[in-house]
Amino acid sequence: MRASGILLPVSALPSAYGIGTLGADAYKFVDFLSDSLQRYWQILPLGHTGFGDSPYQCFSANAGNPYYVDPMLLFQSGYIGKADLPEEENTGKIDYGALYKSRVKLIKRAAERVDVNSAEYYSFERQNQFWLEDYALFMSVKENEKMKPLKLWEKKLRMPDADMLDRLRTRFRSEVRLWKSVQFLFFNQWNSLKRYANARNIEIIGDVPIYVSADSCEMWLHNELFVTDDDGTPSLLSGCPPDKYSPMGQLWGNPVYDWSFHRKDGYSWWISRLRHSEALFDVIRIDHFRGIEDYYAVGATASNAVTGEWYKGPSRELIDTLKRNIPSLRVIAEDLGDITDRVRDLLCYSDFPGMKILQFAFEGEGNSEYLPHNYTRHSVAYTGTHDNPTMKQWTLITDDASLTFAKKYLNVNKTEELVKDCIRALFMSVSDTVIIPMQDWLSLGSEARMNVPSIAFGNWTWRLHGDELTDRLACEIADMTRLYFRSNKEEK
């Protein structure tokens, strides 16, 4: 079925509280999607971000970000008083430092009022028991360690034995209960928003990073999942090799998986993780899909990703296991980067749709697989992703040959008209699904770029001011959606 959607991270929603939340503006955006006849809302990972603020580096593979808990909804539910509400503001950029100082304190204050003896809380705790206790204990200890990264903890704390864990659970019993209640508040608000979206025929595409952070509860309490040295620290770190975009490669810094352990364990951690994700989202985008076939890693002491090696991943065995245990799982495979024939074969075997990025189509010479006339139906087409320049920015920074080719291919004379015609080309294509970043519908430039992969800081801060989602824009999107038969509604 032909469909379309919009990519907008929760963090980028307008709100009065310094960052996008799961409150009124999220519901308004769902209404905007419905008015625009869209089927999908694609977001970035929802995880509890750490140092650097990347949603791909979180304290847990499963926990939600407390920053997204909406203060007004807490007030309306009786968890905080009116005097507790933060001062309203929307500067258009996220100040993570300010949020770190104030927002978690507010959410924890609300969490103190959660009734942990209620049937609702009991159900939440039972459904999330495979990760919740570990996360809550990790955050309790981490706060006590003044938020130092795991690698800087004392060895006896970083590698606790059973007796040490028992002592920690006793010592931090109240803190653990509080952190679990924080997650209860997050998932209550998230599930309500998702139900609202689904009732309006909007499905949510969630993003699942293939890796977890080195500073995470998984690395602390389940480091058997990863390739580590005798002292429990990662011996290999994830990344990707040098290319024309990153001459020194990209050193992501995540620990890589010990796939031999996962194989012996029947991939139980992966099954639990993706079952959890399936409950949160309607469709799952698996980031860095090629890492399932083979993955690039460098030594733990490396300062860049130049000297690394390729290692074999679990390939078809993991795909078969997931499909057997989660037969209803709907996946989009992020099959970007240096893609080999083996990765293409795995994508075909999985029957997951891959991604087509229009910006890539006009770079270099030849009949690129990213040119719309080469798309297949079973694919998801994008102008760009969160890692790319906005489409307008691309028209200003790309080389003359690529820009000339794009204008000729799309039959566009004026560069300023190119963004909308790029969107139109994707809507016209045979791809079953088209996802357009919100920045491109608004024709925003470099000020709205979400992430520059080679830069460690200053990313993930862009957000809407609140006046951009107009009825006029909704009509414009709806007209194009209707014209190319991608509407989420039956229309006469």
C-alpha positions as CSV (number, residue, x, y, z in Angstrom):
1,M,0.0,0.0,0.0
2,R,1.4,3.4,-1.0
3,A,1.9,5.7,2.0
4,S,3.9,8.6,3.3
5,G,5.1,10.1,6.5
6,I,7.2,12.8,8.2
7,L,10.4,12.4,10.2
8,L,10.4,14.5,13.3
9,P,12.2,13.5,16.5
10,V,10.2,14.0,19.8
11,S,13.0,16.3,21.0
12,A,12.3,18.6,18.0
13,L,8.6,19.2,18.8
14,P,7.7,22.6,19.9
15,S,6.9,23.0,23.6
16,A,7.1,25.5,26.4
17,Y,9.6,23.4,28.3
18,G,13.0,23.6,26.5
19,I,12.6,20.4,24.6
20,G,9.9,18.5,22.8
21,T,7.8,16.5,25.2
22,L,4.9,14.0,25.1
23,G,2.4,16.7,25.9
24,A,0.0,18.9,24.0
25,D,2.3,19.8,21.1
26,A,2.9,16.1,20.4
27,Y,-0.9,15.6,20.1
28,K,-1.1,18.7,17.9
29,F,1.6,17.2,15.6
30,V,-0.4,14.0,15.3
31,D,-3.4,16.1,14.3
32,F,-1.2,17.8,11.8
33,L,-0.1,14.5,10.3
34,S,-3.8,13.4,10.1
35,D,-4.8,16.7,8.4
36,S,-1.9,16.2,6.0
37,L,-3.1,12.6,5.1
38,Q,0.1,11.1,6.4
39,R,0.3,7.5,7.5
40,Y,3.6,7.5,9.5
41,W,5.4,9.6,12.1
42,Q,9.0,8.5,12.2
43,I,11.0,9.5,15.3
44,L,14.6,9.0,16.5
45,P,15.4,6.7,19.5
46,L,13.5,7.5,22.7
47,G,16.3,6.5,25.1
48,H,17.7,8.2,28.2
49,T,20.6,10.2,26.7
50,G,23.9,10.7,28.3
51,F,27.0,12.8,27.8
52,G,26.9,14.2,24.2
53,D,23.1,14.1,24.1
54,S,23.0,11.5,21.2
55,P,19.9,9.3,21.2
56,Y,22.2,6.6,19.9
57,Q,24.2,6.7,23.1
58,C,21.9,5.9,26.0
59,F,22.1,4.6,29.6
60,S,19.8,1.8,28.6
61,A,18.6,0.0,25.4
62,N,15.1,0.1,26.7
63,A,14.4,3.0,29.1
64,G,12.7,6.2,28.0
65,N,14.2,9.7,28.2
66,P,12.9,11.6,31.3
67,Y,13.3,14.9,29.4
68,Y,10.3,13.9,27.3
69,V,8.0,13.6,30.2
70,D,5.6,16.5,29.9
71,P,5.3,18.8,33.0
72,M,1.8,20.0,32.2
73,L,0.5,16.4,32.0
74,L,2.1,15.7,35.3
75,F,0.3,18.7,36.8
76,Q,-3.0,17.7,35.3
77,S,-2.5,14.2,36.7
78,G,-1.8,15.5,40.1
79,Y,1.9,14.5,40.3
80,I,3.2,18.0,40.7
81,G,1.7,21.3,41.8
82,K,1.2,24.4,39.7
83,A,4.2,26.1,41.4
84,D,6.4,23.2,40.2
85,L,5.8,23.9,36.5
86,P,8.9,25.3,34.7
87,E,8.8,28.7,33.3
88,E,7.5,28.6,29.7
89,E,10.0,29.3,26.9
90,N,10.9,28.2,23.4
91,T,14.2,29.5,22.1
92,G,14.1,27.1,19.2
93,K,17.3,25.3,20.4
94,I,17.6,22.7,23.1
95,D,19.9,23.6,26.1
96,Y,20.7,20.1,27.4
97,G,22.8,21.6,30.2
98,A,19.9,23.5,31.6
99,L,17.6,20.4,31.3
100,Y,20.2,18.3,33.1
101,K,20.2,20.7,36.0
102,S,16.5,21.0,36.5
103,R,14.3,18.6,34.5
104,V,15.2,15.3,36.0
105,K,14.7,16.8,39.5
106,L,11.2,17.8,38.6
107,I,10.3,14.4,37.1
108,K,11.7,12.6,40.2
109,R,9.6,14.9,42.4
110,A,6.6,13.7,40.4
111,A,7.8,10.1,40.6
112,E,7.7,10.3,44.4
113,R,3.9,10.5,44.2
114,V,3.5,7.3,42.0
115,D,1.5,4.7,43.8
116,V,3.8,1.7,43.5
117,N,1.1,-0.5,45.1
118,S,-1.4,0.2,42.3
119,A,-2.4,-2.5,39.8
120,E,-1.2,-0.2,37.0
121,Y,2.3,0.1,38.4
122,Y,2.4,-3.6,39.1
123,S,1.5,-4.4,35.5
124,F,4.2,-1.9,34.2
125,E,6.8,-3.4,36.5
126,R,6.0,-7.0,35.5
127,Q,6.0,-6.2,31.7
128,N,9.4,-4.5,31.9
129,Q,11.1,-6.7,34.5
130,F,13.8,-7.9,32.1
131,W,15.4,-4.4,32.0
132,L,13.8,-2.1,34.5
133,E,15.6,-3.1,37.7
134,D,19.0,-3.1,36.1
135,Y,18.4,0.4,34.7
136,A,17.1,1.8,38.0
137,L,20.1,0.4,39.9
138,F,22.6,1.6,37.4
139,M,21.1,5.2,37.5
140,S,21.1,5.1,41.3
141,V,24.7,4.1,41.5
142,K,25.7,6.5,38.7
143,E,24.2,9.4,40.5
144,N,26.0,8.4,43.7
145,E,29.2,8.4,41.5
146,K,28.4,12.0,40.4
147,M,27.4,10.7,37.0
148,K,30.9,9.6,36.1
149,P,31.0,7.2,33.1
150,L,31.1,3.5,33.9
151,K,34.7,3.1,32.8
152,L,35.9,5.5,35.6
153,W,34.2,3.6,38.4
154,E,36.3,1.6,40.8
155,K,36.8,-2.0,39.5
156,K,35.0,-3.6,42.3
157,L,32.0,-1.4,41.6
158,R,32.4,-1.7,37.8
159,M,32.5,-5.5,38.0
160,P,30.3,-6.3,41.0
161,D,30.0,-9.8,42.3
162,A,26.7,-11.2,43.7
163,D,27.4,-9.9,47.2
164,M,28.2,-6.4,46.0
165,L,25.0,-6.3,44.0
166,D,23.0,-7.4,47.0
167,R,24.5,-4.6,49.1
168,L,23.9,-2.1,46.3
169,R,20.2,-3.1,46.0
170,T,19.8,-2.7,49.7
171,R,21.6,0.6,50.0
172,F,19.8,2.2,47.0
173,R,16.4,0.6,47.5
174,S,14.5,3.9,47.6
175,E,16.5,5.4,44.7
176,V,15.8,2.3,42.6
177,R,12.0,2.6,43.3
178,L,12.2,6.3,42.3
179,W,13.9,5.6,39.0
180,K,11.4,2.9,38.2
181,S,8.6,5.3,38.9
182,V,10.2,7.9,36.5
183,Q,10.0,5.2,33.8
184,F,6.4,4.5,34.8
185,L,5.6,8.2,34.1
186,F,7.4,8.2,30.8
187,F,5.7,5.0,29.5
188,N,2.3,6.2,30.7
189,Q,2.6,9.3,28.6
190,W,4.1,7.6,25.6
191,N,1.5,4.9,25.5
192,S,-1.3,7.4,25.7
193,L,0.2,9.4,22.8
194,K,0.6,6.3,20.7
195,R,-3.0,5.2,21.3
196,Y,-4.1,8.7,20.2
197,A,-2.0,8.4,17.0
198,N,-3.2,4.9,16.2
199,A,-6.8,6.0,16.7
200,R,-6.2,8.6,13.9
201,N,-4.7,6.0,11.6
202,I,-1.1,7.3,12.2
203,E,1.5,4.7,12.8
204,I,4.8,5.4,14.6
205,I,8.1,4.3,13.1
206,G,10.6,3.9,16.0
207,D,14.4,3.8,15.7
208,V,16.4,1.0,17.3
209,P,20.1,1.6,17.4
210,I,22.0,-1.6,16.6
211,Y,24.5,-0.9,19.4
212,V,24.2,0.2,23.1
213,S,26.4,2.7,24.9
214,A,29.6,1.8,26.8
215,D,28.1,3.8,29.6
216,S,25.0,1.7,30.1
217,C,23.3,-0.7,32.4
218,E,23.8,-3.4,29.8
219,M,27.6,-2.9,29.8
220,W,27.6,-2.8,33.6
221,L,25.5,-5.8,34.5
222,H,25.6,-7.9,31.3
223,N,29.0,-7.3,29.8
224,E,29.0,-11.0,28.8
225,L,27.0,-9.6,25.8
226,F,30.0,-7.8,24.5
227,V,33.7,-8.3,23.5
228,T,35.6,-7.2,26.6
229,D,39.0,-7.5,28.3
230,D,39.6,-9.3,31.5
231,D,38.8,-6.1,33.5
232,G,35.4,-5.9,31.9
233,T,36.1,-2.9,29.6
234,P,35.4,-3.1,25.9
235,S,38.3,-4.4,23.8
236,L,36.7,-3.4,20.5
237,L,34.7,-0.3,19.7
238,S,32.2,0.2,16.9
239,G,32.6,2.6,14.0
240,C,32.9,2.8,10.2
241,P,36.0,3.1,8.0
242,P,37.2,6.3,6.3
243,D,35.2,7.6,3.4
244,K,34.8,10.8,1.4
245,Y,32.6,12.2,4.2
246,S,34.9,11.2,7.1
247,P,38.6,10.9,6.2
248,M,39.4,9.6,9.6
249,G,36.4,7.3,9.7
250,Q,33.7,7.4,12.4
251,L,34.6,6.2,15.9
252,W,31.2,5.6,17.5
253,G,32.7,4.1,20.6
254,N,30.0,1.5,21.4
255,P,31.1,-1.9,22.6
256,V,30.6,-4.6,19.9
257,Y,28.7,-7.8,20.6
258,D,30.2,-11.1,21.4
259,W,28.1,-12.9,18.8
260,S,29.3,-16.3,19.9
261,F,27.7,-15.8,23.3
262,H,24.5,-14.5,21.8
263,R,24.4,-17.6,19.5
264,K,24.8,-20.0,22.5
265,D,22.1,-18.1,24.4
266,G,19.6,-18.3,21.5
267,Y,19.7,-14.5,21.0
268,S,17.5,-14.1,24.0
269,W,18.6,-10.5,24.7
270,W,17.8,-9.5,21.2
271,I,14.4,-11.2,21.3
272,S,13.5,-9.4,24.6
273,R,14.8,-6.1,23.2
274,L,12.8,-6.2,20.0
275,R,9.7,-7.4,21.7
276,H,9.9,-4.4,23.9
277,S,10.4,-2.2,20.8
278,E,7.5,-3.8,19.0
279,A,5.2,-2.9,21.9
280,L,6.3,0.7,21.7
281,F,6.2,1.3,18.0
282,D,4.2,0.1,15.0
283,V,7.3,-0.3,12.7
284,I,10.9,-0.5,13.8
285,R,13.8,1.0,11.9
286,I,17.0,-1.0,12.7
287,D,19.9,1.4,12.5
288,H,23.1,0.1,10.8
289,F,21.5,-3.0,9.4
290,R,24.7,-4.0,7.7
291,G,26.3,-4.7,11.1
292,I,24.1,-7.8,11.2
293,E,26.0,-9.2,8.2
294,D,29.5,-7.8,9.1
295,Y,30.7,-4.9,11.2
296,Y,33.7,-2.7,11.5
297,A,35.5,-2.3,14.8
298,V,38.7,-0.8,16.1
299,G,40.8,-1.4,19.2
300,A,39.6,0.2,22.4
301,T,42.6,2.6,22.6
302,A,42.2,3.9,19.1
303,S,41.7,7.7,18.7
304,N,40.0,7.4,15.3
305,A,38.5,4.7,13.0
306,V,41.3,4.5,10.5
307,T,42.9,1.2,11.7
308,G,40.0,-1.2,12.1
309,E,38.9,-4.6,10.8
310,W,35.7,-6.1,9.5
311,Y,34.2,-9.0,11.5
312,K,31.5,-11.4,10.7
313,G,28.0,-10.8,12.2
314,P,25.2,-13.3,12.9
315,S,23.6,-12.7,9.5
316,R,20.7,-15.0,8.6
317,E,20.7,-16.8,11.9
318,L,19.7,-13.7,13.8
319,I,17.0,-12.8,11.2
320,D,15.6,-16.3,11.4
321,T,15.5,-16.2,15.2
322,L,13.7,-12.9,15.3
323,K,11.1,-13.9,12.7
324,R,10.5,-17.2,14.5
325,N,10.0,-15.6,17.9
326,I,8.4,-12.3,16.8
327,P,6.5,-13.1,13.6
328,S,4.5,-9.9,13.6
329,L,7.7,-7.7,13.7
330,R,7.7,-5.0,11.0
331,V,11.1,-3.6,10.2
332,I,12.8,-1.0,8.0
333,A,16.4,-1.8,7.4
334,E,18.9,1.1,7.4
335,D,21.0,-0.3,4.7
336,L,23.2,2.7,4.0
337,G,26.9,3.2,3.8
338,D,29.4,0.9,2.1
339,I,27.0,-1.9,1.1
340,T,28.4,-5.2,-0.1
341,D,26.7,-8.0,-2.1
342,R,26.5,-10.0,1.1
343,V,24.5,-7.2,2.8
344,R,22.3,-6.9,-0.3
345,D,21.7,-10.7,-0.1
346,L,20.8,-10.5,3.6
347,L,18.4,-7.7,3.0
348,C,16.7,-9.7,0.2
349,Y,16.6,-12.8,2.5
350,S,15.1,-10.8,5.4
351,D,12.4,-9.3,3.1
352,F,12.7,-6.1,5.1
353,P,12.4,-2.9,3.0
354,G,15.6,-0.9,2.6
355,M,16.2,2.8,2.4
356,K,16.6,5.1,-0.6
357,I,18.2,8.5,0.0
358,L,17.7,11.0,-2.8
359,Q,20.7,13.2,-1.8
360,F,22.9,10.2,-2.7
361,A,21.5,9.9,-6.2
362,F,23.2,12.9,-7.7
363,E,26.7,12.4,-6.3
364,G,29.3,11.2,-8.8
365,E,28.6,9.6,-12.1
366,G,26.6,6.6,-13.2
367,N,23.1,5.2,-12.9
368,S,22.9,5.4,-9.1
369,E,20.6,3.0,-7.2
370,Y,19.3,6.1,-5.4
371,L,17.9,7.7,-8.5
372,P,14.1,7.3,-8.3
373,H,13.7,5.5,-11.6
374,N,15.7,2.6,-10.0
375,Y,13.6,2.3,-6.9
376,T,11.6,-0.9,-6.2
377,R,8.2,-1.0,-4.6
378,H,9.5,-2.7,-1.5
379,S,11.5,0.3,-0.2
380,V,11.3,3.5,1.9
381,A,12.4,6.7,0.2
382,Y,13.8,9.7,1.9
383,T,15.2,13.1,0.8
384,G,17.7,12.6,3.6
385,T,18.0,11.4,7.1
386,H,19.0,12.9,10.5
387,D,22.6,12.4,9.5
388,N,22.4,14.3,6.2
389,P,22.2,18.1,5.5
390,T,18.7,19.3,5.0
391,M,17.7,19.3,1.4
392,K,18.0,23.1,1.1
393,Q,21.4,23.0,2.7
394,W,22.5,20.3,0.2
395,T,21.6,22.5,-2.7
396,L,23.9,25.2,-1.3
397,I,26.9,23.1,-0.4
398,T,27.0,20.3,-3.1
399,D,29.3,20.6,-6.0
400,D,28.2,22.2,-9.3
401,A,28.1,19.0,-11.2
402,S,25.8,17.3,-8.8
403,L,23.5,20.3,-8.6
404,T,23.4,20.6,-12.4
405,F,22.5,16.9,-12.7
406,A,19.8,17.1,-10.0
407,K,18.2,20.1,-11.8
408,K,18.3,18.4,-15.1
409,Y,17.0,15.1,-13.8
410,L,14.1,16.8,-12.0
411,N,13.5,19.3,-14.8
412,V,14.0,22.3,-12.5
413,N,15.4,25.6,-13.6
414,K,15.8,27.5,-10.4
415,T,17.8,26.1,-7.4
416,E,15.3,27.5,-4.9
417,E,12.6,25.3,-6.4
418,L,14.6,22.1,-6.1
419,V,13.6,21.1,-2.6
420,K,9.9,20.7,-3.3
421,D,10.6,19.0,-6.6
422,C,12.8,16.5,-4.8
423,I,9.9,15.7,-2.5
424,R,7.6,15.4,-5.5
425,A,10.0,13.0,-7.2
426,L,9.8,10.7,-4.2
427,F,6.0,10.9,-4.0
428,M,5.8,10.0,-7.7
429,S,8.2,7.0,-7.3
430,V,7.1,3.4,-7.0
431,S,8.4,3.1,-3.4
432,D,5.7,1.9,-1.2
433,T,6.6,4.4,1.5
434,V,8.1,7.9,1.4
435,I,9.3,9.7,4.6
436,I,10.2,13.4,4.4
437,P,12.1,15.1,7.2
438,M,10.0,18.0,8.6
439,Q,12.9,20.4,7.8
440,D,12.5,19.6,4.1
441,W,8.8,20.3,4.1
442,L,9.7,23.7,5.7
443,S,12.6,24.2,3.3
444,L,15.0,25.0,6.1
445,G,18.7,25.2,5.8
446,S,21.8,24.5,7.8
447,E,20.3,25.9,11.0
448,A,17.9,23.0,11.1
449,R,20.4,20.2,10.6
450,M,20.0,17.5,13.3
451,N,23.4,15.8,13.3
452,V,26.8,16.0,11.7
453,P,28.3,12.5,12.3
454,S,31.9,13.6,12.4
455,I,31.3,16.3,15.1
456,A,31.0,15.2,18.8
457,F,29.1,18.2,20.2
458,G,26.5,20.6,19.1
459,N,24.2,18.1,17.5
460,W,20.6,17.1,18.4
461,T,19.5,20.7,19.4
462,W,17.2,21.8,16.5
463,R,13.5,22.1,17.2
464,L,10.4,23.7,15.9
465,H,9.4,27.1,17.3
466,G,5.7,26.3,17.2
467,D,4.2,28.5,14.4
468,E,5.5,26.4,11.4
469,L,2.8,23.7,11.4
470,T,0.1,25.8,9.6
471,D,-3.1,24.8,8.0
472,R,-1.7,26.0,4.7
473,L,1.3,23.6,5.0
474,A,-1.0,20.7,6.0
475,C,-3.1,21.4,2.8
476,E,0.0,21.5,0.7
477,I,1.2,18.2,2.0
478,A,-2.3,16.7,1.7
479,D,-2.6,17.8,-1.9
480,M,0.6,16.1,-2.9
481,T,-0.2,13.0,-0.9
482,R,-3.6,12.8,-2.5
483,L,-2.3,13.4,-6.0
484,Y,0.2,10.5,-5.8
485,F,-2.2,8.2,-4.0
486,R,-0.5,8.0,-0.7
487,S,-3.3,9.1,1.5
488,N,-4.0,7.4,4.8
489,K,-7.8,7.9,4.4
490,E,-10.4,6.6,2.0
491,E,-11.5,9.5,0.0
492,K,-14.3,9.7,-2.6
